[in-house]
Amino acid sequence: MNALGIIFSYSERENLRELTKRRTLASLPIAGKYRVIDFHLSNFVNDGIYDVSVIAKNNYHSLTDHLGAGKEWDLIRKRGGLRILTPFARHDSEKPGIYRGSIEALAYNMHSIRRSMAEYVVLTGSSILCNVDYKDLIETHIRTNADVTTVFTKQKGALGGIPQGVAIMNFDENNRLTNIGLETEENNTGDVNWGLDIFVVRKSLLESLVADAMSYGRFDFNEDIIKRLISNLTFQGYEYNGYLLEVNTVAGYIQASMSFLDPYVRAKVFQRPIYTKNKDSVPTRYYDGCYVNHSIISDGCRIEGTVENSILSRGVRVAKNAIVKNSVIMQNTEIMRDVTLDHVILDKDVIVREYRSLSGHATYPVIVEKGSIV
């Protein structure tokens, strides 16, 4: 497909506390052995888009380590392939390497975007996991003769669970965008059009829009391009009716993670292949006396205790008499004897010593930072 995919590996409005202190949002582990970016990359590849750029902002070491050259996603290619666009120091910035918005991120990586032979650009964030048909999206964009096409879904208002900060869009009878704003607590609880931060635009027009915005010191894509030019350009809507997961907040992340325990959700999310880095881990070993129920256990784990309604990444060790419930345990974490965990997120390489007890709540889980000893 004649398109360039661009993934923003971070979110300007995310609130994931300790989970993104040492990593960018796109490299956040989810569903055991996967990372958030696996779903976005796989979506592009499944629809024949093999020219993909990932724009990084900060804390991108784990992201580059996970992606490598893109072999697992079939993105090692002479034409196109995977490019990780990392920030660099600027003489005009007090904080070198930190973009002031998505427009500036595009502007400072425009040299790489221009190198692409693609005619169209698909822009996507990392905080919403969905299975959009990019082929149909681009065909719709061309057929409607739109300047920019934005993907949206109908969801309930603020009290229905839409995170604050997402774009709320209004369309006319021809599905043309008429207004855009941000979700606030004052919004009603009826159906609203929730923007999924996915846009299609001709590459030449994107270059022009970014250059114009930068010349006036404007940096936010929604506010300074879409909202400002809504009466001058044709912004077309494309409704997405499939399943989606939001990982922009801790509550959203734990809810999305736990939803993978539901066979219906797994069938929806994995209806097309999701590729990830191959670790070639040994199988999980279940010892006599252990008990595992309604959980996802990745390769390389050692289970001697009890695991219920939880997700364990690769290499997790649960010692005898330890109890893990309603929790997300990341890679290479060790849970020693007689530990009790309930509604807890343990980051990578955490050690929980004997007889410790940690308990949170479904809406506010306890988070233990990467490399910590409890």
C-alpha positions in Angstrom: 0.0 0.0 0.0 1.3 3.5 -0.9 1.2 4.8 2.6 3.6 5.8 5.4 2.7 4.9 8.9 3.8 7.2 11.7 3.4 6.1 15.4 3.9 8.5 18.2 5.4 6.3 20.9 4.2 8.6 23.7 1.1 10.5 24.7 1.0 14.2 25.6 -1.8 13.6 28.1 -1.0 10.2 29.7 -1.1 9.6 33.4 0.6 6.3 34.1 2.6 7.3 37.1 5.6 5.0 37.8 4.8 2.8 34.7 6.3 5.4 32.3 9.0 6.8 34.6 11.7 4.7 32.8 10.0 3.8 29.6 7.8 5.4 26.9 4.1 4.5 26.7 4.6 2.4 23.5 7.0 0.0 25.2 4.7 -0.7 28.2 4.2 -4.5 28.6 0.6 -5.8 28.2 -1.1 -9.2 27.9 2.0 -11.0 29.2 4.5 -11.2 26.4 3.4 -8.2 24.3 4.2 -4.4 24.3 1.7 -1.7 23.4 3.5 -0.9 20.2 3.2 -4.5 18.9 -0.5 -3.9 18.3 0.1 -0.7 16.3 2.9 -2.2 14.2 1.0 -5.4 13.5 -2.0 -3.4 12.4 0.1 -1.6 9.8 1.8 -4.8 8.6 -1.5 -6.7 8.4 -2.8 -4.1 6.0 0.2 -4.0 3.8 1.9 -0.9 5.1 5.6 -1.7 5.4 6.9 1.8 5.6 6.6 2.8 9.3 8.3 5.5 11.4 8.1 5.5 15.2 8.6 9.0 16.7 10.2 8.8 20.2 10.4 11.6 22.7 12.2 10.4 25.9 12.8 7.2 27.8 13.0 5.2 24.6 15.8 2.8 25.4 13.4 -0.1 26.1 11.5 0.8 22.9 14.6 0.6 20.7 15.7 -2.6 22.4 12.3 -4.2 21.8 11.9 -3.1 18.2 15.5 -3.7 17.0 15.6 -3.6 13.2 11.9 -4.7 12.9 12.6 -8.3 11.9 9.6 -9.8 13.8 7.2 -7.4 11.9 8.8 -8.1 8.5 10.0 -4.5 8.4 13.6 -5.1 7.3 13.3 -3.8 3.8 15.3 -2.0 1.1 12.4 0.3 0.5 10.5 1.5 3.5 10.9 -0.6 6.6 11.1 0.5 10.2 12.6 3.8 11.3 12.9 4.9 14.9 13.1 8.7 15.0 14.7 9.8 18.2 15.0 13.5 19.3 18.2 15.5 19.2 19.5 18.7 20.8 18.3 22.0 19.5 20.0 25.3 19.9 16.7 27.1 20.5 15.4 24.9 23.3 15.9 25.0 27.0 15.1 21.3 27.2 17.0 19.6 24.3 15.2 16.7 22.7 11.8 17.4 24.3 9.1 18.3 21.7 6.6 20.9 22.6 3.8 19.1 20.7 3.1 16.6 17.9 3.5 19.3 15.3 7.1 20.1 16.4 7.8 16.3 16.6 6.7 16.0 12.9 8.6 19.2 11.9 11.9 18.0 13.4 11.6 14.6 11.7 10.3 16.0 8.4 13.6 15.1 6.7 12.9 11.5 7.2 9.2 11.7 6.3 10.2 13.4 2.9 12.4 10.4 2.1 9.4 8.1 2.0 8.0 7.3 -1.5 4.5 7.1 0.0 1.7 9.4 -1.2 -0.4 9.2 2.0 0.5 9.3 5.7 -1.3 7.5 8.5 -0.7 9.1 11.9 -1.5 7.2 15.1 -0.9 7.6 18.8 -0.1 4.8 21.2 -2.7 5.1 23.9 -5.6 3.4 22.2 -5.4 -0.2 20.9 -7.8 -0.9 18.1 -7.9 -3.0 14.9 -8.7 -0.3 12.3 -8.8 -1.5 8.6 -6.2 0.9 7.2 -6.9 -0.2 3.6 -10.6 0.8 3.9 -9.6 4.0 5.8 -7.3 5.2 3.0 -9.8 4.2 0.3 -12.5 6.1 2.1 -10.2 9.1 2.4 -9.5 9.1 -1.4 -13.2 8.4 -2.3 -14.5 11.3 -0.2 -11.8 13.7 -1.6 -11.0 14.7 2.0 -8.0 16.8 3.0 -7.8 15.0 6.4 -9.7 11.9 7.6 -10.0 11.3 11.3 -11.0 8.0 13.0 -13.7 8.2 15.7 -15.9 5.8 17.7 -19.2 6.5 19.5 -18.7 6.2 23.3 -20.5 7.3 26.5 -19.7 10.7 28.0 -17.4 11.5 31.0 -19.3 9.4 33.5 -19.3 6.6 31.0 -15.6 6.2 31.2 -14.0 8.3 28.5 -10.7 9.6 29.9 -10.3 13.4 30.2 -8.2 14.9 27.5 -9.4 12.9 24.5 -10.8 14.7 21.5 -14.6 14.9 21.2 -15.8 15.5 17.7 -19.0 16.6 16.1 -20.0 15.8 12.5 -22.7 16.9 10.0 -25.0 14.6 8.0 -22.2 14.1 5.5 -19.8 12.9 8.2 -17.7 16.1 7.8 -16.1 17.4 11.0 -17.8 20.6 12.3 -16.3 20.9 15.8 -13.6 19.4 18.0 -13.0 19.8 21.8 -11.6 18.0 24.8 -13.4 15.7 27.1 -14.2 17.3 30.5 -16.3 16.5 33.5 -18.9 18.9 32.2 -19.6 16.9 29.1 -22.9 15.0 29.1 -23.1 11.3 29.5 -24.8 10.6 26.2 -23.2 9.2 23.1 -20.2 11.3 22.0 -17.8 10.9 19.1 -14.5 9.9 20.7 -11.4 10.7 18.5 -8.9 7.8 18.3 -5.9 9.9 17.4 -5.7 8.3 13.9 -5.5 10.6 10.9 -4.9 10.1 7.2 -3.5 13.0 5.1 -1.7 13.4 1.8 2.1 13.7 2.6 2.5 16.9 0.6 -0.4 18.5 2.5 1.0 17.4 5.9 4.4 19.0 5.0 2.6 22.3 4.2 0.4 22.2 7.4 3.3 21.5 9.7 5.5 24.2 8.1 2.7 26.7 8.4 1.9 25.9 12.1 5.6 26.0 13.0 6.0 29.4 11.5 3.4 30.8 13.9 4.6 28.9 16.9 1.8 26.4 17.0 2.5 22.8 18.2 -0.7 20.9 19.0 -2.2 18.9 16.1 -5.8 18.9 17.3 -5.9 22.6 18.4 -3.6 24.3 15.9 -4.3 22.4 12.7 -7.7 20.7 12.9 -9.6 23.2 15.1 -8.0 26.3 13.5 -8.6 25.1 9.9 -11.9 23.3 10.3 -13.7 25.9 8.1 -11.0 26.0 5.4 -10.2 22.3 4.9 -12.4 19.2 4.5 -11.9 17.0 7.7 -13.8 13.8 7.1 -14.9 11.3 9.8 -14.4 7.6 9.6 -16.3 5.6 12.2 -14.7 2.6 13.9 -17.2 0.1 15.3 -14.7 -2.5 16.6 -13.3 -3.4 20.0 -10.8 -1.0 21.6 -8.7 -0.7 24.7 -7.4 2.5 26.3 -4.1 2.5 28.1 -3.6 6.3 28.7 -4.2 6.0 32.5 -3.4 3.5 35.2 -7.1 2.7 35.6 -7.3 2.2 31.8 -4.2 0.1 31.7 -5.2 -2.3 34.5 -8.7 -2.6 33.0 -7.2 -3.3 29.5 -4.8 -5.8 30.9 -7.5 -7.7 32.9 -9.8 -7.7 29.9 -7.4 -10.1 28.1 -8.5 -12.8 30.5 -11.9 -12.7 28.8 -12.0 -15.1 25.8 -14.3 -12.8 23.9 -11.8 -9.9 24.2 -8.9 -12.1 23.1 -10.9 -13.3 20.1 -11.6 -9.6 19.1 -8.1 -8.3 19.7 -6.3 -11.3 18.2 -8.6 -11.7 15.2 -5.5 -10.9 13.1 -1.9 -11.8 14.0 -0.1 -9.7 16.6 3.6 -9.9 16.3 6.2 -9.4 19.0 9.9 -9.9 19.8 10.8 -13.5 20.0 12.6 -14.4 23.3 12.8 -18.2 22.8 12.0 -18.7 26.5 11.7 -22.2 28.1 8.2 -23.4 29.0 6.7 -22.4 32.3 7.2 -25.0 35.1 4.3 -25.7 37.5 5.4 -27.3 40.7 3.4 -29.8 42.8 1.0 -28.0 45.1 0.6 -24.9 43.0 -2.8 -23.5 42.0 -3.4 -21.4 38.8 -6.9 -20.2 37.8 -8.1 -17.7 35.2 -4.7 -16.3 34.4 -2.3 -15.6 31.6 1.1 -17.2 32.3 3.9 -16.4 29.9 7.0 -18.5 29.1 9.8 -19.1 31.5 7.8 -18.7 34.7 8.2 -20.9 37.8 4.9 -21.3 39.8 4.9 -22.9 43.2 2.2 -20.8 44.9 -1.2 -19.5 43.9 -2.0 -17.3 40.9 -5.6 -16.2 40.3 -7.1 -13.7 37.9 -3.6 -12.3 37.1 -1.2 -11.8 34.2 2.4 -12.9 34.5 5.1 -11.9 32.0 8.1 -14.0 31.1 10.4 -15.2 33.8 8.3 -14.5 36.8 8.9 -16.7 39.9 6.1 -17.3 42.4 7.4 -19.1 45.5 5.6 -21.6 47.7 2.6 -20.3 49.7 2.7 -17.0 47.8 -0.7 -15.7 46.7 -1.1 -13.5 43.6 -4.6 -12.2 42.8 -6.0 -9.6 40.4 -2.5 -8.4 39.6 -0.2 -7.7 36.7 3.4 -9.0 37.2 6.0 -7.9 34.7 9.2 -9.7 33.4 11.8 -11.3 35.7 10.0 -10.5 38.9 10.5 -12.7 42.0 7.8 -13.2 44.5 9.1 -15.0 47.6 7.5 -17.3 50.1 4.3 -16.4 52.0 3.8 -13.1 50.0 0.2 -11.9 49.4 -0.5 -9.6 46.4 -4.0 -8.2 45.5 -4.6 -5.6 42.8 -0.9 -4.9 42.4 1.2 -4.0 39.4 4.9 -5.1 39.8 7.2 -3.6 37.2 10.2 -5.5 35.7 12.9 -7.0 37.9 11.1 -6.4 41.2 11.8 -8.6 44.3 9.1 -9.0 46.9 10.6 -10.6 50.0 9.1 -13.1 52.3 5.9 -12.4 54.3 5.1 -9.1 52.6 1.5 -8.1 51.8 0.5 -5.5 49.2 -3.2 -4.7 48.5 -4.7 -2.1 46.2 -8.0 -1.5 44.5 -9.3 -2.2 41.0 -9.5 1.6 40.3 -6.2 2.4 42.1 -3.8 -0.5 42.2 -0.5 -0.5 44.1 2.4 0.1 41.6 5.9 -1.0 42.5 8.6 0.7 40.4 11.0 -1.2 38.1 14.0 -2.8 39.9 12.5 -2.2 43.4 13.0 -4.5 46.4 10.0 -4.7 48.7 
